[in-house]
Amino acid sequence: MSAIGEWVDAEPGLRRRILTAEGGLMLMEVAFEAGAAGYEHRHPHEQVSYCLRGRFEYTLDGRVNILSAGDSIYVPGNTLHGAKALDAGVLLDVFTPVRDDLLSRG
């Protein structure tokens, strides 16, 4: 769990920080080293991932999508998904409702 604005190590080669969590929305920045992968997982929250920089193999429900800077992808709730950085990069993730499982207000 992490406090708002605090960088935390999430998985090998990944760091994340929650930028805001207000009302029913949460915004989180995830920084990847080249080759780092976020494990495939699912959660009940809807999500949009926006690629700020780098390139990613983004697996969504068994299909591989390539995301580059400026690309985004919608993840319906309870859909298996994960990302692997082809280059060092950053994803901006938006969730609704707020991911209380990732949040500690402190």
PyMOL CGO cylinders between C-alpha atoms (Angstrom):
from pymol import cmd
from pymol.cgo import CYLINDER

trace = [
    CYLINDER, 0.00, 0.00, 0.00, 1.14, 3.52, -0.54, 0.3, 1, 1, 1, 1, 1, 1,
    CYLINDER, 1.14, 3.52, -0.54, 0.31, 7.05, 0.46, 0.3, 1, 1, 1, 1, 1, 1,
    CYLINDER, 0.31, 7.05, 0.46, -0.63, 9.66, -2.14, 0.3, 1, 1, 1, 1, 1, 1,
    CYLINDER, -0.63, 9.66, -2.14, 2.46, 10.88, -4.03, 0.3, 1, 1, 1, 1, 1, 1,
    CYLINDER, 2.46, 10.88, -4.03, 4.84, 8.32, -2.50, 0.3, 1, 1, 1, 1, 1, 1,
    CYLINDER, 4.84, 8.32, -2.50, 6.87, 6.15, -4.90, 0.3, 1, 1, 1, 1, 1, 1,
    CYLINDER, 6.87, 6.15, -4.90, 6.81, 2.47, -3.95, 0.3, 1, 1, 1, 1, 1, 1,
    CYLINDER, 6.81, 2.47, -3.95, 8.47, -0.58, -5.48, 0.3, 1, 1, 1, 1, 1, 1,
    CYLINDER, 8.47, -0.58, -5.48, 5.70, -2.72, -6.93, 0.3, 1, 1, 1, 1, 1, 1,
    CYLINDER, 5.70, -2.72, -6.93, 7.47, -5.59, -8.72, 0.3, 1, 1, 1, 1, 1, 1,
    CYLINDER, 7.47, -5.59, -8.72, 11.01, -6.09, -10.00, 0.3, 1, 1, 1, 1, 1, 1,
    CYLINDER, 11.01, -6.09, -10.00, 11.80, -3.10, -12.24, 0.3, 1, 1, 1, 1, 1, 1,
    CYLINDER, 11.80, -3.10, -12.24, 8.50, -1.31, -11.48, 0.3, 1, 1, 1, 1, 1, 1,
    CYLINDER, 8.50, -1.31, -11.48, 7.71, 1.67, -9.26, 0.3, 1, 1, 1, 1, 1, 1,
    CYLINDER, 7.71, 1.67, -9.26, 4.34, 3.30, -8.83, 0.3, 1, 1, 1, 1, 1, 1,
    CYLINDER, 4.34, 3.30, -8.83, 2.83, 6.31, -7.14, 0.3, 1, 1, 1, 1, 1, 1,
    CYLINDER, 2.83, 6.31, -7.14, -0.76, 7.31, -6.66, 0.3, 1, 1, 1, 1, 1, 1,
    CYLINDER, -0.76, 7.31, -6.66, -1.24, 10.86, -7.87, 0.3, 1, 1, 1, 1, 1, 1,
    CYLINDER, -1.24, 10.86, -7.87, -4.80, 11.34, -6.65, 0.3, 1, 1, 1, 1, 1, 1,
    CYLINDER, -4.80, 11.34, -6.65, -7.75, 9.36, -5.37, 0.3, 1, 1, 1, 1, 1, 1,
    CYLINDER, -7.75, 9.36, -5.37, -10.89, 11.46, -5.08, 0.3, 1, 1, 1, 1, 1, 1,
    CYLINDER, -10.89, 11.46, -5.08, -14.57, 10.71, -5.51, 0.3, 1, 1, 1, 1, 1, 1,
    CYLINDER, -14.57, 10.71, -5.51, -14.79, 7.58, -7.61, 0.3, 1, 1, 1, 1, 1, 1,
    CYLINDER, -14.79, 7.58, -7.61, -11.52, 8.02, -9.56, 0.3, 1, 1, 1, 1, 1, 1,
    CYLINDER, -11.52, 8.02, -9.56, -7.87, 7.22, -8.93, 0.3, 1, 1, 1, 1, 1, 1,
    CYLINDER, -7.87, 7.22, -8.93, -4.83, 8.26, -11.01, 0.3, 1, 1, 1, 1, 1, 1,
    CYLINDER, -4.83, 8.26, -11.01, -1.56, 6.33, -10.73, 0.3, 1, 1, 1, 1, 1, 1,
    CYLINDER, -1.56, 6.33, -10.73, 1.83, 6.63, -12.46, 0.3, 1, 1, 1, 1, 1, 1,
    CYLINDER, 1.83, 6.63, -12.46, 3.79, 3.41, -13.08, 0.3, 1, 1, 1, 1, 1, 1,
    CYLINDER, 3.79, 3.41, -13.08, 7.47, 3.58, -14.15, 0.3, 1, 1, 1, 1, 1, 1,
    CYLINDER, 7.47, 3.58, -14.15, 9.02, 0.51, -15.82, 0.3, 1, 1, 1, 1, 1, 1,
    CYLINDER, 9.02, 0.51, -15.82, 12.65, -0.34, -16.48, 0.3, 1, 1, 1, 1, 1, 1,
    CYLINDER, 12.65, -0.34, -16.48, 13.25, -1.86, -19.93, 0.3, 1, 1, 1, 1, 1, 1,
    CYLINDER, 13.25, -1.86, -19.93, 12.14, -5.51, -19.90, 0.3, 1, 1, 1, 1, 1, 1,
    CYLINDER, 12.14, -5.51, -19.90, 10.22, -5.23, -16.62, 0.3, 1, 1, 1, 1, 1, 1,
    CYLINDER, 10.22, -5.23, -16.62, 6.80, -6.84, -16.54, 0.3, 1, 1, 1, 1, 1, 1,
    CYLINDER, 6.80, -6.84, -16.54, 3.73, -6.27, -14.43, 0.3, 1, 1, 1, 1, 1, 1,
    CYLINDER, 3.73, -6.27, -14.43, 2.21, -9.65, -13.62, 0.3, 1, 1, 1, 1, 1, 1,
    CYLINDER, 2.21, -9.65, -13.62, -1.10, -10.49, -15.25, 0.3, 1, 1, 1, 1, 1, 1,
    CYLINDER, -1.10, -10.49, -15.25, -3.94, -9.86, -12.85, 0.3, 1, 1, 1, 1, 1, 1,
    CYLINDER, -3.94, -9.86, -12.85, -7.57, -8.86, -12.65, 0.3, 1, 1, 1, 1, 1, 1,
    CYLINDER, -7.57, -8.86, -12.65, -9.60, -6.60, -10.39, 0.3, 1, 1, 1, 1, 1, 1,
    CYLINDER, -9.60, -6.60, -10.39, -13.23, -5.45, -10.37, 0.3, 1, 1, 1, 1, 1, 1,
    CYLINDER, -13.23, -5.45, -10.37, -12.27, -1.85, -11.22, 0.3, 1, 1, 1, 1, 1, 1,
    CYLINDER, -12.27, -1.85, -11.22, -12.49, -0.36, -14.71, 0.3, 1, 1, 1, 1, 1, 1,
    CYLINDER, -12.49, -0.36, -14.71, -9.14, 0.99, -15.90, 0.3, 1, 1, 1, 1, 1, 1,
    CYLINDER, -9.14, 0.99, -15.90, -7.63, 3.08, -18.66, 0.3, 1, 1, 1, 1, 1, 1,
    CYLINDER, -7.63, 3.08, -18.66, -3.87, 2.89, -19.22, 0.3, 1, 1, 1, 1, 1, 1,
    CYLINDER, -3.87, 2.89, -19.22, -2.21, 5.76, -21.12, 0.3, 1, 1, 1, 1, 1, 1,
    CYLINDER, -2.21, 5.76, -21.12, 1.38, 5.45, -22.35, 0.3, 1, 1, 1, 1, 1, 1,
    CYLINDER, 1.38, 5.45, -22.35, 3.33, 8.58, -21.45, 0.3, 1, 1, 1, 1, 1, 1,
    CYLINDER, 3.33, 8.58, -21.45, 6.63, 7.28, -22.85, 0.3, 1, 1, 1, 1, 1, 1,
    CYLINDER, 6.63, 7.28, -22.85, 8.27, 4.04, -23.97, 0.3, 1, 1, 1, 1, 1, 1,
    CYLINDER, 8.27, 4.04, -23.97, 6.73, 1.01, -25.66, 0.3, 1, 1, 1, 1, 1, 1,
    CYLINDER, 6.73, 1.01, -25.66, 4.79, -1.81, -24.03, 0.3, 1, 1, 1, 1, 1, 1,
    CYLINDER, 4.79, -1.81, -24.03, 3.37, -5.22, -24.81, 0.3, 1, 1, 1, 1, 1, 1,
    CYLINDER, 3.37, -5.22, -24.81, 0.02, -4.86, -23.08, 0.3, 1, 1, 1, 1, 1, 1,
    CYLINDER, 0.02, -4.86, -23.08, -1.83, -8.15, -22.74, 0.3, 1, 1, 1, 1, 1, 1,
    CYLINDER, -1.83, -8.15, -22.74, -5.59, -7.83, -22.41, 0.3, 1, 1, 1, 1, 1, 1,
    CYLINDER, -5.59, -7.83, -22.41, -7.73, -10.96, -22.11, 0.3, 1, 1, 1, 1, 1, 1,
    CYLINDER, -7.73, -10.96, -22.11, -5.09, -13.04, -23.92, 0.3, 1, 1, 1, 1, 1, 1,
    CYLINDER, -5.09, -13.04, -23.92, -4.49, -10.56, -26.77, 0.3, 1, 1, 1, 1, 1, 1,
    CYLINDER, -4.49, -10.56, -26.77, -1.21, -8.68, -27.08, 0.3, 1, 1, 1, 1, 1, 1,
    CYLINDER, -1.21, -8.68, -27.08, -1.42, -4.97, -27.91, 0.3, 1, 1, 1, 1, 1, 1,
    CYLINDER, -1.42, -4.97, -27.91, 1.57, -2.71, -28.54, 0.3, 1, 1, 1, 1, 1, 1,
    CYLINDER, 1.57, -2.71, -28.54, 1.31, 0.66, -26.80, 0.3, 1, 1, 1, 1, 1, 1,
    CYLINDER, 1.31, 0.66, -26.80, 3.59, 3.59, -27.63, 0.3, 1, 1, 1, 1, 1, 1,
    CYLINDER, 3.59, 3.59, -27.63, 3.65, 7.16, -26.31, 0.3, 1, 1, 1, 1, 1, 1,
    CYLINDER, 3.65, 7.16, -26.31, 0.19, 8.67, -26.78, 0.3, 1, 1, 1, 1, 1, 1,
    CYLINDER, 0.19, 8.67, -26.78, -1.67, 5.33, -26.97, 0.3, 1, 1, 1, 1, 1, 1,
    CYLINDER, -1.67, 5.33, -26.97, -4.26, 4.21, -24.45, 0.3, 1, 1, 1, 1, 1, 1,
    CYLINDER, -4.26, 4.21, -24.45, -6.21, 1.05, -23.72, 0.3, 1, 1, 1, 1, 1, 1,
    CYLINDER, -6.21, 1.05, -23.72, -9.45, 0.40, -21.83, 0.3, 1, 1, 1, 1, 1, 1,
    CYLINDER, -9.45, 0.40, -21.83, -9.55, -2.50, -19.37, 0.3, 1, 1, 1, 1, 1, 1,
    CYLINDER, -9.55, -2.50, -19.37, -13.06, -3.62, -18.34, 0.3, 1, 1, 1, 1, 1, 1,
    CYLINDER, -13.06, -3.62, -18.34, -13.48, -4.79, -14.75, 0.3, 1, 1, 1, 1, 1, 1,
    CYLINDER, -13.48, -4.79, -14.75, -12.45, -8.40, -14.01, 0.3, 1, 1, 1, 1, 1, 1,
    CYLINDER, -12.45, -8.40, -14.01, -10.45, -8.70, -17.26, 0.3, 1, 1, 1, 1, 1, 1,
    CYLINDER, -10.45, -8.70, -17.26, -7.04, -10.40, -17.11, 0.3, 1, 1, 1, 1, 1, 1,
    CYLINDER, -7.04, -10.40, -17.11, -4.32, -7.89, -18.10, 0.3, 1, 1, 1, 1, 1, 1,
    CYLINDER, -4.32, -7.89, -18.10, -0.63, -7.06, -17.69, 0.3, 1, 1, 1, 1, 1, 1,
    CYLINDER, -0.63, -7.06, -17.69, 2.16, -5.05, -19.31, 0.3, 1, 1, 1, 1, 1, 1,
    CYLINDER, 2.16, -5.05, -19.31, 5.79, -5.67, -20.29, 0.3, 1, 1, 1, 1, 1, 1,
    CYLINDER, 5.79, -5.67, -20.29, 8.09, -2.74, -21.10, 0.3, 1, 1, 1, 1, 1, 1,
    CYLINDER, 8.09, -2.74, -21.10, 9.85, -3.13, -24.44, 0.3, 1, 1, 1, 1, 1, 1,
    CYLINDER, 9.85, -3.13, -24.44, 11.74, 0.07, -23.58, 0.3, 1, 1, 1, 1, 1, 1,
    CYLINDER, 11.74, 0.07, -23.58, 11.96, 1.96, -20.30, 0.3, 1, 1, 1, 1, 1, 1,
    CYLINDER, 11.96, 1.96, -20.30, 8.67, 3.80, -20.00, 0.3, 1, 1, 1, 1, 1, 1,
    CYLINDER, 8.67, 3.80, -20.00, 5.79, 5.15, -17.97, 0.3, 1, 1, 1, 1, 1, 1,
    CYLINDER, 5.79, 5.15, -17.97, 2.09, 4.31, -17.92, 0.3, 1, 1, 1, 1, 1, 1,
    CYLINDER, 2.09, 4.31, -17.92, -0.57, 6.51, -16.41, 0.3, 1, 1, 1, 1, 1, 1,
    CYLINDER, -0.57, 6.51, -16.41, -3.44, 4.39, -15.03, 0.3, 1, 1, 1, 1, 1, 1,
    CYLINDER, -3.44, 4.39, -15.03, -6.92, 5.64, -14.19, 0.3, 1, 1, 1, 1, 1, 1,
    CYLINDER, -6.92, 5.64, -14.19, -9.25, 3.47, -12.10, 0.3, 1, 1, 1, 1, 1, 1,
    CYLINDER, -9.25, 3.47, -12.10, -12.88, 3.64, -11.12, 0.3, 1, 1, 1, 1, 1, 1,
    CYLINDER, -12.88, 3.64, -11.12, -13.81, 3.12, -8.40, 0.3, 1, 1, 1, 1, 1, 1,
    CYLINDER, -13.81, 3.12, -8.40, -10.75, 3.96, -6.28, 0.3, 1, 1, 1, 1, 1, 1,
    CYLINDER, -10.75, 3.96, -6.28, -8.38, 0.99, -5.69, 0.3, 1, 1, 1, 1, 1, 1,
    CYLINDER, -8.38, 0.99, -5.69, -8.52, 0.86, -1.89, 0.3, 1, 1, 1, 1, 1, 1,
    CYLINDER, -8.52, 0.86, -1.89, -6.29, -2.26, -2.07, 0.3, 1, 1, 1, 1, 1, 1,
    CYLINDER, -6.29, -2.26, -2.07, -3.41, -0.01, -3.25, 0.3, 1, 1, 1, 1, 1, 1,
    CYLINDER, -3.41, -0.01, -3.25, -4.16, 3.00, -1.11, 0.3, 1, 1, 1, 1, 1, 1,
    CYLINDER, -4.16, 3.00, -1.11, -3.14, 3.95, 2.40, 0.3, 1, 1, 1, 1, 1, 1,
    CYLINDER, -3.14, 3.95, 2.40, -4.22, 7.40, 3.50, 0.3, 1, 1, 1, 1, 1, 1,
    CYLINDER, -4.22, 7.40, 3.50, -1.76, 7.35, 6.11, 0.3, 1, 1, 1, 1, 1, 1,
]
cmd.load_cgo(trace, "trace")
